Amino acid sequence: MLKSAINPRVFWGASALILALLGVTIAMPGSADLAFKAAQAWTIDTFGWFYIAAVAVFLVVVLALGFGPAGKLKLGPDDAEPDFPYLSWLAMLFAAGMGIGLMYFAVAEPIQHYISPPEAKSGTIDAAREAMAITFHHYGVHAWAIYALVGLSLAYFTYRKDLPLTLRSGLAPILGKRIHGPLGDAIDIFAVCGTVFGVATSLGFGVSQMTAGLAYIYALPDTLTTKIVVIVLVMGAATLSVLSGADRGIRRLSELNLTVAVLLMLFVLVLGPTLFLLRALVQNFGLYLDHFVMRTFTLYAYEPRAWMADWTLFYWAWWIAWSPFVGMFIARISRGRTIREFVTGVLFVPTAFTFLWMTVFGNTAISLDLGVASGGIAQAVQANLSTALFKFLEYLPAASVTSTLAILLVAVFFVTSADSGALVIDTLASGGKEDTPRWQRMYWCVLLGATATLLLVAGGLGALQAATLLAALPFCFIMLLLAYGLVRQTNADLAGVAIPDEAPAISERLKRLVLPARRSDILEQLHRNGEPALRAVYAAMQAEGWTDLLLEIEEGQVALIVGSQSERPFTYRLLPRARPLAAYTALEASEGRRSIGWSLAVETLPPVKSRDLTGFSTRQITGDVLSALERWKAR
């Protein structure tokens, strides 16, 4: 019998929604395509304004949290130290910015805007400038604000409030205990569905680019059958990595993939029009800043056009659908950072790299199309968007080598996105558990591949885009609630945080900088400092005439309970708590391979809180107990 670690309502609820949609797609592929298009048109017409306004709100909230008073709060206990050095953390954020989207759109998007701009005359210098400004807008801080909001909510409520690593935790300030009921389940179901369709869309772009490249270079047929074969092969590789637990190999392959991608970019930068690209990078950034506010709120309300649905609105929906995936990745690596460090790193580091990437590929493609290509790249984009990168590489040295490398890059991005995406979805569907059985991730791998395949059958990339836009709509509402919950919780913490009057013992702090605490270390502190502190408070309360008291001393924990006969008893419990040390990538979180660190945790009720007291002295713990009692009596 298979072991299971699922949240049944979320797991089967999300599966039922996704399978129902796929069932309709199989039964009526032609009708499903028409239905997707009709639903997309209705969503754009009815809620296009909502997507634009919501993303603007996300950006404002993230900036306000990062650079306002809440910026000093930590993603973890107040004495938490970052799990990674600053430069290593920035490097991992840089890695998170890479993906199939950058490979697919690096040449295609700037060329498309150049030949069919929303405002400038096609094929002109003005069109080239507008093309890069639009591309920067789509891949700039707006996209990363979406990821940052979800990642910040996950990290804050998981590491500082000790709640499960799921989206519902971010609504605890609004829903309270109801996050553990049907409302919380619905939130996680929408997160799972949005992530499935967001990842499936990326896989659809990836397979289209791979088959187009194989047809362009090796004359293999670029048919729907070929696409399905490629999906089966690549998803098979992702499933094998799940079954084998070969996360270390996939991690190394991912790091190699990133290195090759950067080398490919440098190859284009050096052998392309280098000085022009450096000048263009500076000017593109200036245009981005100059048009920032205008493009943030542009809807073409006075001159409606389909361009918005095909580009900006699709991108915002795609980023929203991807946000649980990317948000969980950046949350995992950000424990111990302040909110200000988090916002600064997440918003600006990946954005800076993406601007460089898009300038190198996009401006080089436009320059070549105006010069030696004589419109050839533009014609290739119009004929088949997926061939844009390969037609572009044809005008640079060693085209067959670089094109083959590009196909391999997309393939590995495909595998790692599918495997990591399955892990994130599995975590959401399991109530935040990370040590889940392999079959569960294999299940989501298979479902991701089936979703990408069947939506391609139903209507190609258009169906994938429509499904993403529709799936992101309910999650967009949830993200607004996440933003409100995060602001509300940080304001409450700023107003009510009790700071001990002395720092934790210096020796303990120094030990934790170089070596995570073991369980035996925490048990020793519990008996040396924690138990005497609670005994002292218990004795003092008895001396003051308190009668409804209970001091529980058990193996591995000690608790003070006050008013057990009342409607709202107070509990202060000290116990050791294990947590996996942060993973370098989402893949490392699987198979129980992550290192474990221990902390001395205190659980108080009410309100339900959990904090890290590792290294606190007897005096400090005593003060913390009295502060908690004072807050309880004041309620």
N, C-alpha and C positions, 0 to 999 in steps of 0.2 A: 504493500500500500504506500502511495506517495506521501511523503511528509509535506505539510503545507504551512505557510506563514502568511496567509492572505487575510485581508479584511474582506469578508465574503460580499458585503453589500457593494463596496467599491469595485472589487475585482470583477464580480459577475455583472454588476450594473453597467460599468464601462464596456465590458466585453459585449453585452447584449446590444447596446447602442451602436457600437462599431460594426458588429456582425449583422445587425438589421440593415444598416446602410449598405454593407457589402452584398447582402442577400438581394436587395433591390437592384443593385448594380449588375449582378450576375443575371438576374431574371429579365431585366429590361435595359440593356446597355444603351440603346438609342434613346429611350425615354429618360433614362437617368442623366444622360448628357444634357438633354433639353431642360430637365428639372434643375440640374446644377446651375445652368446658365440663367434660368428664370429666377432662382433663389438668389444668385449672386447679384443680378440686376436689382432685385427688390431690396436686398441688404444695402447695396451702395446708395440707392435712391433714398432709403429710409434712415440709414444709420451712418452714412459716410461722414456727416458732420460730427457724429459721436466719436468715431475713431480719431479724427483729427483733434478734437477737443480733449479727448482722454489722454492721448499721447503728450499733448502740451501740459496737462495736469501732472502726469507722471514725472516729466522733466522738472517742473517747478518744485514738486514735493521732494524729489531726490536731492536737488540743489539746496533746498531749504534745510533738509535734514543734515546734509553734509557740511554746510557752511554756517549753520545756525548754532544755537546753544547745544542741541542734541549731538553735534559732531564730536563732542568729547566722550560720549558714552561708548563703551566697548561692546563688541560682539562676544559676550562671555562675561564672567564675573569681573568686578572692577580690578582685581589683581591679576587677571589672565594675561599671559604673554603670547604673542603671535606664534603660531605653529611653524612658520617659515620665515627666514630672513627676508628683508624688504625686497631685495633684488630678485630673489627666487620667486617671491610672490608675484612681482611684476612680470617676470618671465612667463609664469603660468597664465596670467591674464592675457598676455600676448598670444600664447598658444590657443587660448579659448576663442580668440578672434578669427582663427582660421577655420575654413570649412568649405563644403561643396559650393556654397553660394558665391564665395569669392572667386573660385575657379570658373564657375559657369558665367558669371556676370562681369568679370573684370574687363573683358573686351566687348562683350555683347551689349551691355547697358550703355556705356558712353557712345558707342557707334549708333545704337538705336535712337538715342536722344539727338545725336548729331544729324541723322538723316530724317528724323521725324520729331523735331522739338515741339513742345506745347505752344511756344510763343515766337521764337526767332524764325528766320527764313532758313529752310532746309539747306544743308551743305555749305553754309557760310561760316566765317570766323565767329560771328555772333552765336551761331548754333553750336560751335565747338565749345565756346566759353559756357553757354547755358548747359550743355551736356554734362560738363564736369561739375558745375555747381549743383545740378540736380542729383548726380551720382553721390557727391559728398553728403547732400542732405539725407539721402536714403540710407547711407551707411555711417552717419555721424552720431552725435551724442543722443539723438532721439531714440535710435535703436538701442543703444547701451543703457539709456535711462529705463527702458522697459525691463531689460535684464537685471539692472541694478536694483530696481524696486522689488522684484521677486526674490532675488538673491539676498537682499538686505532683510526682508521679512523672514525668510527661512533662517538665516544666520542669527538674527536677533532673538527670535522666539525659541529657537532650538538651543542656542548656546547660552543665552542670558536668562531665559525663562524655563529652560529644561523641558520644553514641550516636544512632541514627536516631529520628525523631519518631514512634515507634510504641509500642504498649503493651508489646510484648515486651521493650523496653529496660529497663523497670522490674524485670524478673526477672533481670537480669544477675548480681546478687549471689547468687542462688540457683542458676541454671542455668548460669552462665558462658557458654562458647562455644556451648552447646546452644541458646541463644536464636536462633541463626542456622539452626537445623535444624527438623525437624518439630514439636517442642514450641512453638517460637516462632511457627511458622505457625498452629498450632492456637489459640494465644492471640489472634492478630490476627484469625483467622476468627470466633471467638466475639465479639470486639469489633465487627467489621463487622456480624454478624447482629444483635447487641443494638442497635446504633445504628440499623440499618434499621428494626427493629420499633418502637423508641422514637420515632423521627422519624415513622414512619407512623402511630403512635397519635396524635401531636400533630396531624398532618394530618387524621386522621379527626375529631378534635374540632373542628378549624377548619372543615372543610367542612360538618359538621353544624350548626355555629352560623351559618355564612354562609347556607345554604339555609333554615334556620329563620327568620333575619332577613328574607330576601327574601320568604318566604311571609307573615311577620307584617306587613311594611310594604307590600309591593307585590302581595300575593296570588298570588305565583308558586307552583306546586305543589311541596311539599316531599317529593319522591319519591326513590327510589333513582336513577332516571334523571337527575334534576336534580343529585344529588350527584356522579354520575359525570361529567356535563358540566362542573361546576364544577372537579372535580379535573383534568380534561383541560385546561381553560383556564388554570388557575393553574399547573399543572406545565408547560404550554407556555410560559408567561411565564418560569418559572424556567429552562427549557431554553434559551430565546432569550438570556437573560442570560449563560448559559454560552458559547453559540456566538458572541455578539457581543463578549464580553469587557467588557461594560459594567459593570464592577465599581464604577467611580466613581459612576455613576448610581444603582446599587442602594444603594451606601453612603449617598448623600445621601437617597434615599428612606427608608432605614432610620432615619436620624437624624431626618427629618421625622416618621416614624411614631412614634418615641419621644417627640418633642415633643408631638404630637397626643394621645398616650396620657396624658402628664402633664397636659396641659390638660384632658382629659376628667375626670381624677381631681379636679383643682382645681375644675372646674365642679360636680361632685357635692358636693365638700366645702363650697363656698361656698353653693350653693343648697339643700343638704340641711340636716339638723339639726347645724350646725357645732359648737356648744358640746358637744352630746351626743357627737359623734364624737371630739372632743379628750379628753373625760373617758373615753370608752370605750376609746380607744387606750391610755391609761395603765393602766386596769383590766385590759384584755385582756392586756397585757404582764405584769402582776402575776400573773394566773391562769396564764399560760404558764410563768412561773418556778416558781410554787407546785406545778404538776402535772408539772414537767419530768421528774424521775426516774421517777415512776410511769408516765407515758405512754410513756417510752422503752422500758419493759419490759412494757407491758400486752399480753397475748395473749388475755385472757378464757378462760384455760385451765379455770377452774372453771364458767364459764357460756358455752360455745361459742356463737358467733353469726356469721352470714354477713357482718355489718357489717365485720369485720376484712378479709375478702378483697376486699370492694367498695371499701374506703377505704385504711386504713393500708398493708396489704400491697401493694395495687396501686400506691400512690404510691411506696413504697420500690423496687419493681421498676421503675417508670417512671423514677425518678431514676437508678437503676443503669444502665438501658439508655441513658439520655441522657448518662451521664457521659463517654464518650469525646468526644462532640460539644462539650459545655460545657467539659470539662477541657482540650481542645486550644485552645479560644478563650482561656481565661484563662492557659494556659501561654504562648501566643504573646505576650501583652502584659506578661508578668511577668519577663522576663529582667533580671537585675541586682538584683532585690528580695531581701531576706533572707527566710528561711522564716517568721520571725516577722511581718514585714510582710505576706507573702502570706496567711498564715492569718488574721491580724486583718482584712485587707481583704476576703478572699473569704467568710469566715464571717459577718461582721457588717454590712457595707455593703449587699449585696443583701437580706439578711434584714430589715434595718430598713426599706428601701423597701417590701418585700413586705408587712410588717406594716401599714404605713400604707395601702397599696393595699387590702388585704383589709378593714381597718377601715372605710375610706371606703365601699366598695361593700357589704360584708357587713352592717355595722351599720345603714347607711342602708336597705338592703332589709328588714331585720328591723323597723326602726322604722316604715317605711311599711306593712309588712304588718300590724303591730299597730294602725296608725292608719287613714289614708285608704284604703289598699288593701283593708282588711277581709278579709284572707286571699287576695286576688287573686293576689299574687306566688307564694304557696305553691301555689295551685291550678295556676298556669302551670308551675311547676317539676315538679309531679307529672304534669301532662299531657305536657309535652315539655321536658326539661332544657335543650335548646339555645335555647329561647325566653326563658329566665330574664332575661338581660340586657336584652332588648328590652321585656319587660313591665315591668321595673324602670324603664327610662328613660321609659316612658309617663307616670309620675307626676311627672316633672320637666319644666320648660319646654323648648320646642323639641325635642320628642321625635323628630320625623321627621328633623331635622338630626343630632342626636346618634346616633340609631340607624343612619343611613346612614354616619356617620363610623365607628361601631363595626364595621360590615361591612367598610369599606375598611381599617381597622386590622387586622382578622383576615386579610384578603386579602394585605396586604403582609407581615405576619408569616409567612403561609403561603409566599409566594414566597421571602423571605429565609431562612426555615428550610430549605426544600427545597434552595436553591442552596448555602447554607453547609454543610448536612448532607451534600450530595453531595461537596463539597470535602473534608470531614473523612473521609468513608468512602473516598474516592479516595486520600487520603494514607495511610490505614491499609493499603489494599490495594496500595499501591505501595512499601512498605518505607520510608515516611517522606519520599518525594520530594514536592516541592511544585510543581515545574515540569513537570506532566504534560500530555499532549495534551488538547484540549478534549473529544474524543469520550469519554474515560473519565468525566469528570464528567457529560456528557450521558447516558451509560449508566446511572449511578447515579441521576440525576434520574428517568429513565424507570422504573427498577426501584422507586424509592420510590413514585412515583405508582401503579404497578401493584400494589404491596403494599397500599397504603392502599385502593385500589379493590376488590381481590379479597377482602380481609378484611371490608370493609363488606358486600359481596355475600354472603359466607359467614355472617355473623352480626352485622353492625352493630358498634357500639362495644364490645359484649361480647366479640366475637371479637378485636378489636384489643387490648383489655385482657388477655385470656387469652394472646395471642401474646406480648405484652410481658412478662408475668409469667414465662412459660416461657423466653423468650430471655434474660432477666436472670439466671436461676438459675446457669448455668455461669459467667457473668461475675462473679457474686458471689464464687465461689470464687477466681477470678483476682484480684479486688480484695483479698481477704485476703492473697494472696501478694504483691501489690504493696505492701501495708502492711508486711508483714514485710521485704521487700527494701529498702524505703525506710528503715526503722528500722535495719536492719543496715548499710546503706551510710553513713548519716549518722553512726552510731556509729564506723564504721571511719575516716571522714574526720576526725571530731573527735580520734581517737586518733593519726592518722598524718599529718595535714597538715603539710607543711614550709613555714614562713613565712619569706621572705627577711628578712635582717637590716636591710634598708633599703627604703624605699618606692620605687616606680618614679619615674623622673625627673619632677620637678614640671612641667616644660614639656610633656612628653609627655602627662601626665594632663590638663593644662588643655586641650590641643588636642583630646583625645578627648571632652571634655565638650561641645564646641560643634561639632565636625566629625569624622565618622567617618574613620578612616584609609583612604588609598588603597593600592592594591597596590604602587605605587612607593615609598610611605612605608615599608611593611613590608619590601620588598626592601632598601631602604637600611639599615634597622635590622639586618636579617639579616647584611649584609656588614660593617657597622660594629661591631656588638656580638656577634652570634651566632657568626659564623665565627671571630673571634679567641678567643672563650671556648672553643670546642671544640678549636681548635688548641692552646691552652695546656694543656688537660686531656690531650689526646693526647700532647703532648711530655712532660709530667710523668709520665704512665704509662709511656712508653717508658724514661724515665730511671730509673724504679723497677723495671724489669725485666719489665714486662708485654709479652708477645709476640703474643698472639692479638688484635691490634687492627686496626681499619680505620677510616679517616677518609674518608668519601665526600663530595665537594664537587661538586654538580651545579648546573645552571641552576635557580635558585629554591629550593634546599634544601641543607642540610648535615647530615650524620649521623655520629655516633660509634657504632661497633659493637664490642662486646667479647665475646670467646668465641664467635666465629662457628662454631667447630668443635665446640662443646659442645652438650649437649641443651637448654640453656635460655640462649641468647645474650641479651645486653643490647643494646638499641638506644635511642639518644636522637637524635631527628630534629627539626630546626627547619625550618619551612616556612610560607609565607603561606597563610592560610585565609580564604575568603569566607563570609559569612553574610548572608542577607537581614535587613535591619533589620525590627524587629517591625511587624506590620500592625495597623491600627486595628481591622479586622474580618477574619474569615476570608476574606472575598471578595477582599481586597486581595492575598492571597497568590497569586492566580491570574495567568495571562497574563504572567508575568515583569515586572510593573510595579513591584515593590518595590525600594527602594533597597538597594545592597549596601555593606556595611562590611567592612574587612579587618583581620585580626589576625595577630600572630606566634604560631603554635601550636607546641607541643612535643608530640611523640608518644613515649611511652616504652613499652618492651616488655621483659620483663614487669614489673609487671602492665600490662595494656593501659590506658593513660591518655592523655588529651589535655587540655592546659591552655593558657591564654592568657598569654603573656609579653610582650605589647605594652608597650613603654616600659621594659623591664628593661635595666639597664646590663650591660656586659661582666662586671663583678664579680658581679652578681646571677645572671646566667646560669651563670657558672662555679660558684657556690655551689649552684645548682639541679641542675647535672649531678652534682656530688659527692654531694649528698643522695640523688639517684636511684640512684647507684651503691651507696651504703651500704645502701639499702633492698633492692637486688637481691642484694647479697652476704649479707644477713641472712636471706634467704628459705630 
